[in-house]
Amino acid sequence: MSRIPRIVILGAGYGGIVTALRLQKELNYNEADVTLVNKHDYHYITTHLHMPAAGTDDPQNARVSILKLIDEFKIDFVKSTVVQIRPNDRKVILEDGTLSYDYLVIGLGGEPETFGIPGLKENAHFIRSINSVRLIREHIEYQFARFKKEPHRKDYLTFVVGGAGFTGIEFIGELADRIPKLCKEFDVDPSFVKIYNVEAAPTALPGFDPELVQYAMEVLQKKGVTFKIGVALKECMPDSILLANGEEIKTHTVIWTGGVRGNKLIEEAGFEAMRGRIKVDEHLRIPGYDDIFVVGDCSIVMNEEGRPYPPTAQMAIQQAEVLAHNLVASIRGSSLKAFKYESKGTVASLGKNEAIGVAFNRKLKGGTAAMLKKMIDMRYLYIIGGIPLVLRKGYFR
């Protein structure tokens, strides 16, 4: 290749931003032309979004300016929306232009999976972005204001969270913490407020240690949460939900956290995909395309049992580190590295100073797990922005 190779990274989520920062560190000047494309000029910390959604933290704490993270002499940042990927032409179509590439990194992030449940897409809220969590917070506050005008409408104060995975449980913990403050602010009897968690699986936090799941449920039940476990959401209407067992719950607030699929652009590009996700090879490439890598929610990596790993932030960060190495190796003609996921532990928060987790082969709960959760958050801030970002954004609450 006579000219400098062009690397285009689509998306500045965990996988995209860490890949860009690693390339920034490992590539020499003029060794490659790297372009990072993102529809916002900030990177947001997805694992922190449940807090501003519930109103227990400022949305600003979950976002970081991309231009404060990258070296603009090494990384070109383009604020735009990806419209189409054309692998045969080695081009990416943006809403306001076209980019050609020699190597492409797809880190576009996922989309809510509604599983075809009628009315869910139209009537539910989704914890997926800074803008969506702002809307959720304002919507919850609005329901209290509506109730003050129509005190006979207790359905305004009924909140349903669909899904009892990590996002759902963490959001419920924050919401349960916020409710007493909202009741005091709006002068509402706390007994009028109802929080339901609906989960189709036979347990909350599927795959988590049963003892810790039980602890989590007990903590949240004491905060006023009612669990509907092993019951699927059948239909979501503007003023109620219908469960598979025939039960109807009157509500104007449904927060859906029950699943994530990949990106529709993956399917539209003609790649072989499952729910918008691609099963990548050991080097994180699309089979048959040595020039296209996939990271994060859009990728599928199988575990030793032949089942896909969940698309977590931890997974995306580890993928990005290997991916950056493989891009540099591809440019320099050296050996690529195989990706192997290594779990560093898992922690789920249950509200302020409460969490459950597994780390160092130990089960953790309560304040100890909550402290570990904060350490994990700060470690990621350190990875992308060093000590200054930790000091600026460290989540001391």
C-alpha positions in Angstrom: 0.0 0.0 0.0 1.7 3.2 -1.2 -0.4 5.6 0.8 -1.1 5.8 4.5 -3.8 3.2 5.5 -7.1 4.6 6.6 -8.8 3.3 9.7 -12.4 4.3 10.3 -14.0 3.6 13.7 -17.8 3.8 13.8 -19.1 4.7 17.3 -17.5 6.1 20.4 -19.0 3.7 23.0 -16.8 1.6 25.2 -15.3 -0.4 22.3 -14.9 2.5 19.9 -13.4 5.0 22.3 -10.9 2.6 23.9 -9.9 1.3 20.4 -9.2 4.9 19.3 -7.3 5.8 22.4 -5.1 2.6 22.1 -4.4 3.4 18.5 -3.5 6.9 19.5 -0.9 5.5 21.9 0.5 2.7 19.8 0.6 4.2 16.3 3.4 6.5 15.2 2.6 9.8 13.6 1.7 9.3 9.9 1.6 5.6 10.3 -2.2 5.5 9.7 -5.1 7.9 9.1 -7.6 7.2 11.9 -11.1 8.7 11.9 -13.6 8.3 14.7 -17.3 8.8 13.8 -19.9 9.4 16.4 -23.4 11.1 16.3 -22.6 13.0 19.5 -19.5 15.0 20.4 -19.3 13.1 23.7 -18.8 9.6 25.0 -21.3 8.5 27.5 -20.8 5.9 30.3 -23.7 3.5 29.7 -23.2 1.6 33.0 -23.9 4.9 34.8 -27.1 5.9 33.0 -29.5 4.3 35.5 -28.6 7.0 38.1 -29.6 10.1 36.0 -32.6 8.2 34.7 -33.9 7.8 38.2 -32.8 11.4 39.1 -30.2 10.4 41.7 -27.4 12.0 39.7 -26.8 14.7 37.0 -26.7 13.4 33.4 -23.5 15.5 32.9 -21.6 13.0 35.1 -22.3 10.2 32.6 -20.7 12.1 29.6 -17.2 13.0 28.6 -16.3 15.3 25.7 -14.6 13.2 23.0 -12.3 16.1 22.1 -11.0 16.1 25.7 -10.0 12.5 25.3 -8.4 12.2 21.9 -5.2 13.8 20.4 -6.6 15.6 17.3 -3.1 15.3 15.7 -3.6 11.5 15.7 -7.4 11.0 15.5 -9.8 12.8 13.3 -13.2 13.2 14.9 -16.3 13.4 12.7 -19.6 14.2 14.4 -22.2 12.5 12.2 -24.7 9.7 11.9 -23.8 6.5 10.0 -26.4 5.8 7.3 -25.0 2.8 5.5 -22.0 0.5 5.4 -20.8 -0.7 2.0 -18.3 -3.4 2.6 -17.8 -4.3 -1.1 -16.9 -0.6 -1.9 -15.0 -0.1 1.4 -17.1 2.9 2.1 -19.2 4.3 4.9 -22.1 6.6 4.0 -22.8 9.3 6.6 -25.8 11.7 6.7 -23.5 14.4 5.4 -20.7 12.7 3.5 -18.8 9.5 2.6 -15.7 7.9 4.2 -13.4 5.4 2.5 -11.5 2.9 4.6 -8.8 0.3 4.5 -9.8 -1.0 7.9 -13.2 -0.6 9.5 -14.1 -0.9 13.1 -17.9 -1.3 13.8 -18.7 -0.3 17.4 -22.1 1.3 16.8 -23.7 0.0 19.9 -26.9 -1.9 20.3 -30.6 -1.0 20.2 -33.4 -2.0 22.5 -34.8 -5.5 21.9 -38.6 -5.4 22.2 -39.2 -9.1 21.2 -42.2 -8.0 19.2 -44.2 -7.1 22.3 -47.1 -5.0 21.1 -47.0 -1.3 22.1 -43.6 -1.6 23.8 -41.7 0.5 21.2 -44.4 3.2 21.2 -45.3 3.4 24.9 -42.2 2.4 26.9 -39.0 4.4 27.8 -35.5 3.0 27.2 -32.3 3.6 29.2 -30.0 4.0 26.1 -28.6 7.5 25.9 -28.1 10.8 27.7 -31.2 12.2 26.1 -33.3 9.2 26.9 -32.4 9.3 30.6 -33.2 13.0 30.8 -36.7 12.2 29.4 -37.2 9.4 31.9 -36.2 11.6 34.9 -38.5 14.4 33.7 -41.4 12.0 33.0 -41.2 10.5 36.5 -41.3 14.0 38.1 -44.2 14.9 35.8 -46.2 11.9 37.1 -46.0 13.3 40.6 -47.1 16.7 39.4 -50.0 15.2 37.5 -51.1 13.3 40.7 -51.2 16.5 42.7 -53.7 17.9 40.1 -55.7 14.6 40.0 -55.2 13.0 43.4 -57.7 10.2 42.5 -55.3 8.9 39.8 -52.9 6.7 41.7 -52.0 5.0 38.4 -49.8 8.0 37.8 -47.7 6.9 40.7 -47.3 3.3 39.5 -43.9 2.6 37.9 -43.2 -0.6 36.0 -39.6 -1.7 35.1 -39.5 -4.5 32.4 -36.5 -6.8 32.8 -34.6 -7.8 35.9 -31.1 -7.9 34.4 -28.3 -5.6 35.4 -29.8 -2.4 34.0 -33.3 -3.1 35.3 -32.1 -4.0 38.9 -29.7 -1.1 39.1 -32.3 1.4 37.9 -34.9 0.0 40.4 -32.4 0.5 43.2 -31.9 4.1 42.3 -35.6 4.7 41.7 -36.5 3.3 45.1 -34.0 5.7 46.6 -35.5 8.6 44.8 -39.1 8.0 45.6 -39.0 9.2 49.2 -37.4 12.5 48.1 -40.1 13.0 45.4 -42.8 12.2 47.9 -41.5 14.8 50.3 -41.0 17.4 47.5 -44.5 16.9 46.1 -46.1 16.2 49.5 -47.3 12.7 48.5 -48.1 9.8 50.8 -45.3 7.2 50.0 -47.8 4.4 50.3 -49.5 5.6 47.1 -46.3 4.8 45.1 -45.9 1.4 43.5 -42.8 0.0 41.8 -43.1 -3.3 39.9 -40.4 -5.3 38.3 -41.5 -7.7 35.6 -39.2 -10.5 34.4 -40.0 -13.4 32.1 -37.1 -15.5 33.2 -37.5 -17.7 36.3 -35.2 -15.5 38.3 -34.0 -12.0 38.6 -30.4 -11.3 37.4 -30.2 -14.6 35.4 -26.9 -16.3 35.6 -25.9 -14.5 38.9 -25.2 -16.4 42.1 -28.6 -17.4 43.6 -27.6 -16.4 47.2 -26.7 -12.9 46.0 -29.9 -12.6 43.9 -31.9 -13.4 46.9 -30.1 -10.8 48.9 -30.7 -8.2 46.1 -34.4 -9.0 46.0 -34.8 -8.7 49.7 -33.0 -5.3 49.8 -35.2 -4.0 47.0 -38.4 -5.4 48.5 -37.7 -3.6 51.7 -37.5 -0.4 49.6 -41.0 -1.1 48.3 -40.4 -3.0 45.0 -42.9 -5.7 44.0 -41.4 -8.4 41.8 -43.3 -10.3 39.1 -40.7 -13.0 38.3 -41.4 -15.7 35.7 -44.2 -13.6 34.1 -43.8 -12.2 30.6 -45.0 -8.8 29.5 -47.6 -9.5 26.9 -48.7 -6.0 25.8 -47.8 -2.4 26.7 -50.5 0.2 26.3 -50.5 4.0 27.0 -52.2 3.6 30.3 -51.5 0.0 31.4 -49.6 -3.2 30.8 -50.9 -6.7 30.3 -49.0 -9.7 31.7 -48.9 -13.2 30.3 -50.9 -14.5 33.3 -53.8 -12.1 32.4 -53.0 -9.5 35.1 -53.3 -5.9 34.1 -51.4 -3.1 35.8 -52.6 0.5 35.4 -49.6 2.7 34.8 -48.3 5.6 32.6 -44.6 4.7 33.2 -42.9 1.7 31.7 -39.1 1.5 31.6 -38.0 -1.3 29.4 -34.6 -2.9 30.1 -35.4 -6.4 29.0 -33.0 -6.8 26.2 -30.5 -5.4 23.7 -30.0 -6.4 20.1 -27.2 -5.3 17.7 -27.5 -2.6 15.1 -29.8 -2.6 12.1 -27.0 -1.2 9.9 -25.2 -4.6 10.3 -28.1 -6.4 8.8 -28.7 -3.8 6.1 -25.0 -4.1 5.0 -25.6 -7.8 4.1 -23.5 -9.4 6.8 -24.6 -12.7 8.3 -26.1 -11.6 11.6 -28.2 -12.7 14.5 -30.5 -9.9 15.8 -28.1 -7.3 14.4 -25.0 -9.0 15.9 -22.1 -10.8 14.1 -20.3 -13.8 15.4 -16.7 -12.7 15.0 -13.6 -14.8 14.4 -10.8 -15.1 17.1 -9.2 -11.9 15.9 -12.6 -10.0 16.2 -13.1 -9.8 12.4 -16.1 -10.6 10.4 -15.6 -14.0 8.8 -14.7 -13.4 5.1 -13.7 -9.8 5.7 -10.1 -9.4 6.9 -10.5 -5.6 6.9 -13.6 -5.3 9.1 -13.5 -5.7 12.9 -16.5 -5.6 15.2 -16.6 -4.6 18.9 -19.1 -4.3 21.7 -22.9 -4.9 21.3 -22.6 -5.6 17.6 -20.3 -8.6 18.2 -20.9 -12.1 19.4 -18.1 -14.0 21.2 -18.8 -17.6 22.2 -17.7 -19.0 25.6 -16.2 -22.5 26.1 -19.8 -23.9 26.4 -20.7 -22.6 23.0 -22.9 -19.8 24.3 -22.5 -16.1 23.6 -21.0 -13.9 26.3 -23.3 -11.1 27.4 -22.3 -7.8 25.7 -21.0 -6.0 28.8 -18.8 -2.9 29.1 -16.1 -5.1 30.5 -16.2 -7.3 27.4 -16.1 -4.3 25.0 -13.1 -2.8 26.8 -11.1 -6.0 26.6 -12.1 -6.5 23.0 -10.9 -2.9 22.2 -7.5 -3.6 23.6 -7.0 -6.7 21.5 -8.6 -5.0 18.4 -6.2 -2.0 18.6 -3.3 -4.4 18.7 -4.6 -6.3 15.7 -5.1 -3.2 13.7 -1.5 -2.1 14.4 -0.3 -5.6 13.6 -2.3 -5.6 10.3 -0.6 -2.4 9.3 2.9 -3.5 10.2 2.5 -7.0 8.9 3.0 -8.7 12.3 1.1 -11.4 14.1 -2.5 -10.9 15.2 -3.6 -11.7 18.7 -6.5 -14.0 19.5 -9.2 -12.6 21.8 -9.9 -14.4 25.0 -12.3 -12.9 27.5 -11.3 -12.9 31.2 -13.9 -11.9 33.7 -12.6 -9.4 36.2 -15.7 -9.8 38.4 -19.3 -8.6 38.2 -21.0 -6.1 40.4 -24.6 -4.8 40.4 -25.6 -1.8 42.4 -28.9 -1.7 44.4 -29.0 2.0 45.2 -26.8 4.1 47.5 -24.2 2.1 49.4 -25.8 -1.2 48.4 -24.7 -3.7 45.8 -23.9 -7.4 45.1 -21.0 -8.8 43.3 -18.5 -11.6 42.6 -14.8 -10.7 42.5 -11.6 -12.5 43.4 -13.7 -15.7 43.7 -15.6 -14.2 46.6 -19.3 -13.2 47.0 -19.7 -9.6 48.0 -22.7 -7.7 49.2 -23.7 -4.5 50.9 -21.3 -1.6 51.3 -18.2 -3.7 50.3 -19.7 -4.5 46.9 -20.9 -0.9 46.5 -17.3 0.3 47.1 -16.0 -2.1 44.5 -18.6 -0.8 42.0 -17.2 2.7 42.5 -13.7 1.4 42.1 -14.7 -0.2 38.8 -16.3 3.0 37.6 -13.2 5.0 38.5 -10.8 2.5 36.9 -12.6 3.0 33.6 -12.4 6.8 33.9 -8.6 6.3 34.5 -8.3 4.1 31.4 -9.8 6.7 29.1 -8.8 10.0 30.8 -6.2 9.4 33.5 -6.2 10.9 36.9 -7.7 14.3 35.8 -10.9 12.6 34.6 -11.1 10.5 37.8 -10.9 13.6 39.9 -13.4 15.4 37.7 -16.0 12.6 37.3 -15.3 10.3 40.2 -18.7 9.2 41.5 -18.5 10.2 45.2 -22.0 10.5 46.4 
